[in-house]
């Protein structure tokens, strides 16, 4: 099982020094991948419902520091050598597709082929409005963006004529060293499952009970077969809180003692998960999260 960690991209840990220290230690510990989240601006009033809490509230305050996701990963690429670098998730509709493709290709070049594109459609209508970007048909727009990325990354003179995006024949260089940047699809809807089956290399679930993810994964696999792809083409990832103090709900966290955490990860492995992204909630600021990662990678992961 591969282990990813959410990087200190937001809050008190959002600093050059904290990122360098955290990423250096993550590499030493053998962490597979480093991840960032995507928010740009916070409206004062948010009526949109966050899909991963019972009451629809977003768990972070709207005055929290939040570094740009791809900008952060470009910095992390320069201070690491091995970790894969992805977004959990990049909101497709926040940026024009050719611009996003250029940033992702740049990340892949400067990281020597370590980029992962975590793709989602977003949920906060108010943030789309602040950015001047359309909220309607955002799933269909995301699908077109993924098609555009494939063309830009693989064709010598790509062009595109879709419902929402169009551009004439262009040159787009450099291409990503990987050829095609792996696409990890986030979401918990039938549309997200179908998007995974058509475009995804991984279904990236988040903060849901294991029984729910098991059912979602079974549906994704059905759709992968319907799309004419081998089931082995797509893998399963889950994002969970790492909660040594057991302050979060057990259904969305890896919590408690080392033995309890080992049991939890083994259960997730049993439904087909081969990548777990932990979002560390340990108290004590950057130092506390660093210590929690050290204990997790030393006392738990080697025994799963």
Buried (B, 14 or more C-beta within 10 A) or exposed (E): EBBBBBBBBBBEBBEEEBBBBBBEBBBEBEBBBBBBBBBEEBBEEBEBEBEBEEEEEBEBEEEEEBBBBBEBBBBBBEBBEEBBBBBBBBBBBBBBBBEBBBBBBBBBBBBEEBBBBBBBBBBBBBBBEBBEBEBEBBBBBBBBBBBBBBBBBEBEEBEBEBEBBEBEEBEBEEBBBBEBBBBBBBBBEEBBBBBBBBBBBBBBBBBBEBEEBBEBBEBBBEBBEEBEBEEEEBBBBBBBBBBBEEEBBBEBBBBBEBEBBBEBBEEBBEBBBEBBBBBBBBEEEBEBBBBBBBBBBEBBBEEB
